[in-house]
Structures are given as C-alpha cells and as structure tokens.
Amino acid sequence: MFEIFEYEFMQRAFVAGILIATLASISGTFIVLRRYSLMSETLAHSALVGVAVGLVAGYNPLWVAVFVAVCSAWLIEYLRSSFAIYSDAILSILLSGSLATAIIIVSLGGAFNNSLFSYLFGSILSVSSEDVVTILIFGSIALVLLIAFSKELYFIAYDEEVAKTSGIRVKFLNFLLVTVVAIIIALSIRVVGSLLIGALMVIPTVAALQYRVGFFNTVLISLFIALFSVIAGMTLSFYFSLPSGATIVLCVISIFIASLVINKK
Amino acid sequence: MQVNAYSKFKVPIFDVKNLNFSVRGQKILSSISLEIFNGEYIAIIGPNGGGKTTLIRLLLGLNKPTDGSIKLYGKKIKDFKEWHKIGYVPQRASLVDENFPATVEDIVKMGRVSKLTLFGRMSKEDKNAVEDAMNKMDILDLKDKMVGTLSGGQRQRVMIARALASHPEILILDEPNTGVDMVSQKNFYALLAKLNRDENITIVFITHDIGVIANDIGRLFTINQKATICNNPKETLSCEEMSELYGIEAHLIHNHKHEH
C-alpha cells in the first residue's frame, strides 16, 4: 500500500507539496480577504517569465521565477497605490503582458517547450532535490514573515484605513504581503503549475469561509483543506497516472463544493 | 471667534491652521482653523458633501491637505507616532462585510495590534484591555459570536470597543449611527457622554442628530466648506452664527428624511 513512498521522486514531491500547501493556504487567507484573488494568477504568469528566462539562459528557473515574481508584485503594488487605475485592470494587463513575454522568450529559445510545459501544468516527476531545498529555504522565510505579521495583516484585511490610523505600517506590510505571495507562487509552479496555483491559494480559503468561524479557525480549516487536497491529489495522480497539478485542483474544488453544500443557509 | 473655555489646556490635541483641501481644482474645505483640546466633547454637523468626513480624514492623515497645517499633540502628522492615543470609528463601521471571518473578540483584539511587538503574543495587560473594552461596551457575552451575525447596534458597540481597547485619549466617530436603530442610538449617546465625563476621553463626532445631544456637547463645529465654530451650543439661540447654523440644520433634516 505504501509503495508510493518507496520512490525517491514521490518523497520529494510530498515534501514539496506539503510545504506549498501550507504556504499557499496561509497566505491565501490574506489574499482572499484583501480581494486580491486575481493577483495569484497574475504573479503565477510573471513567474513563468522567470522560468522562461531561466530555461533559455541556463539559470535555475525557480530562482529566476522568484526574482521576476517579486519584481512584478512590487510593480502591481506601486501601480495600485500611485495611479488611478483599477486594481483588477492592473492585474489583467500584467497577466497577459507576462504570458506574452514568456511565450516570446520560449519561442526564441525553441527547444525548451517541453520544460516550460511542466511549469505550466505542474509535474511531480520533475521536482528535483535542488527544488526541494529551494522551496525549503524560501518557504521558511515566507512562513516566518507571514506568522510574524499575521495580526497586522489581518487588521489591514479588515480595514486598511483604520489599521493605518492605529499606527500600523500599512504601506510596508502591503509590500511585504505581495512579496511573500510572489515567492510562494514562484515556488509552487513546479508542483502545481502556473495555470493552477491560483486555485490552491484561493479555493481552500473560500471553502473555509463557508464554515463562518473566527480568523484563526478559518486559517486552520483552509490549511487542512489544502494539505488534504495536495496529499490526495498526489496519491491519485501516482496511482492513476494523472497530471499532479490538475488532480490537486480538482480535489480542492471537490472539497469546496462539499463545503458549500454542508453550510448551505 | 469666541474665547474657548478649553484653551486653558496648553497644547491642543489637534491644532489646525488655514487648512485648504481641493480635489481636481474643486474646493472641498477652505481656510479651516480650529483647535481640539483634551477633555472636549465636540459634535460636527453640516450638509452632505460639505466636507465633514474629509476634515476627519485630513486630521487622521488619510488625505493630505492642499495647504495649511495640522498638528497632532504639537507634532506634524508625518512625525506623529502615538497613534494608539487616537481611536477612530469610520462611517461604515456598522456595515461590516458579513462574510469576514471575525468573532467579536477578533475585532476588539485589533485595537491592541499596534502595541504588540514582532511575533507578539497578547500579554496579560493586552488581554485585560480587550476584556475591559468589551465590558464597557456591554458585549462580553457576544465575544465568540461572528460579527456578521450581529445587529447594527451591536456591531457599532464592537467597533467602539476596538477603538477603546488601545486606551485612546480621543475618540473620533464619523456618523457611527448609520444602520442603527433608535433605542441603540439613545444608549450610544449616553455612553459617549459617560466616556467623556468619567474617563475624560475627548470625543469628536460627526452626527445628524444634533438636537438629541445638545445638552452633552461642549462645542459644535458646522462644516460647509468653511468651518463655523459655536463655543456654547446650549445657548445656540443667542449665538451669532445662528442664522447660518439654522440654514444648514434645516437642510440636514431634509436630507435625513430622504435617506430613511
């Protein structure tokens, strides 16, 4: 029954998957409450530009993806706070702009299409030991920052202006949140894929919100849903030879639908 | 301007001089000068669109004035750090997002966040302050309830408890009665008067119900692009600004009826 753990690549995938589920669901709570859900999609596509550059130039795609996603997150936050452009319009422009850039870079690089494909849809087979270490290092930093500022981030999500008048450094924390989210998304695309990471970030929280419990319990439920979906998705993808990212997303959507039905008013 | 009885307190909490605020060339506030002193109870009235909320936002540093100066406890807003001294309850306070995952206690705890250190767990002092604030607002028995399930009046008390949890010296409320029933409003005014009288908390609030609280308040500001300051609202009938005040008051009542 546990033959799944006899394979080294599956052990790596599980470690990476569990880390990503933890990071995506905790950061996702703040993202959803801030009405930033679409941001995860945009940053995932920005990360793809990093992957493309990494593949073409011969650098570690994950590291370049982290760098590009963070730059993109800062650009979004800067545009949002400095210009009169609707937030969702900014996200939409950057999303298509990033994808276009990634496609051009990859098409110029020619032979790398297959590698890029694995980043688009996620592939547990392709998670290397180096990837696990990268996810561990950046993921731990991201998690520590999220926990350190969780009370402030929660307050800002509730009411940004009241938080500001209470002496909370709103601007700094907004940048911090988008930075952490960018790092988490860039790390996640290896396992879940850039087209699907948004789902893992947003859906566990939206499902958890259906239970109408306080903040701490909402985070816990969201974390549990994400972990369960990733573990179930990976196991199913192993035994039925299904693509990992898509299987994980369908698992999390199933839990979301179940949560909706259970909590119907 | 009349002599203000509170000016015996040397440093005002707010010291506003020649404040102007325009948006895209349209003047919202013009030549506003006023001071707010410790222990005062001030009501702000004025027609909708007259600039009341804008004035509050400028005082709190949420908008930057076109020109003029605002000092908070003698300091410029950008240099002011003791924001815990100021409790702010915005206009939409009782219209909270019903799906937001927050219990009453979660919200009141926010009042302590700016005092916590990094990774800061709540100290005994923080917990006491939170409980004390809920007690004062009579919402201790609701502490595990989701805010989205409360009535308008209950939510209003939660928002004020959050503001009180930081032990503010001044409480600024922007039309906090939006969406609140009449009985709750009456209790609410009694509570504000009590906070001002017993705890010496300075109170500044925007209201439409000036008649109800005329006996509680110390001063009345009417804001309609310019500010008219009435230092003795109980004798408003003999106040020089009466005709101007009444013009605004009549307009207000008219608007009020249309809103409900």
HADDOCK unambig.tbl for C-alpha pairs under 7 A between the chains (distance, minus, plus):
assign (segid A and resid 148 and name CA) (segid B and resid 118 and name CA) 5.84 0.50 0.50
assign (segid A and resid 148 and name CA) (segid B and resid 119 and name CA) 4.50 0.50 0.50
assign (segid A and resid 149 and name CA) (segid B and resid 119 and name CA) 6.92 0.50 0.50
assign (segid A and resid 151 and name CA) (segid B and resid 113 and name CA) 6.55 0.50 0.50
assign (segid A and resid 152 and name CA) (segid B and resid 113 and name CA) 6.42 0.50 0.50
assign (segid A and resid 155 and name CA) (segid B and resid 110 and name CA) 6.07 0.50 0.50
assign (segid A and resid 162 and name CA) (segid B and resid 88 and name CA) 6.70 0.50 0.50
assign (segid A and resid 165 and name CA) (segid B and resid 60 and name CA) 6.33 0.50 0.50
assign (segid A and resid 165 and name CA) (segid B and resid 83 and name CA) 6.39 0.50 0.50
assign (segid A and resid 166 and name CA) (segid B and resid 83 and name CA) 5.23 0.50 0.50
assign (segid A and resid 166 and name CA) (segid B and resid 84 and name CA) 5.73 0.50 0.50
assign (segid A and resid 166 and name CA) (segid B and resid 114 and name CA) 6.39 0.50 0.50
assign (segid A and resid 167 and name CA) (segid B and resid 81 and name CA) 6.98 0.50 0.50
assign (segid A and resid 167 and name CA) (segid B and resid 83 and name CA) 5.00 0.50 0.50
assign (segid A and resid 167 and name CA) (segid B and resid 84 and name CA) 6.81 0.50 0.50
assign (segid A and resid 167 and name CA) (segid B and resid 114 and name CA) 5.97 0.50 0.50
assign (segid A and resid 168 and name CA) (segid B and resid 114 and name CA) 5.79 0.50 0.50
assign (segid A and resid 209 and name CA) (segid B and resid 101 and name CA) 6.68 0.50 0.50
assign (segid A and resid 212 and name CA) (segid B and resid 101 and name CA) 6.30 0.50 0.50
assign (segid A and resid 213 and name CA) (segid B and resid 101 and name CA) 5.96 0.50 0.50
assign (segid A and resid 213 and name CA) (segid B and resid 146 and name CA) 6.93 0.50 0.50
assign (segid A and resid 214 and name CA) (segid B and resid 101 and name CA) 4.95 0.50 0.50
assign (segid A and resid 214 and name CA) (segid B and resid 102 and name CA) 4.54 0.50 0.50
assign (segid A and resid 214 and name CA) (segid B and resid 103 and name CA) 5.12 0.50 0.50
assign (segid A and resid 214 and name CA) (segid B and resid 146 and name CA) 6.84 0.50 0.50
assign (segid A and resid 215 and name CA) (segid B and resid 101 and name CA) 5.08 0.50 0.50
assign (segid A and resid 215 and name CA) (segid B and resid 102 and name CA) 5.43 0.50 0.50
assign (segid A and resid 218 and name CA) (segid B and resid 101 and name CA) 6.86 0.50 0.50
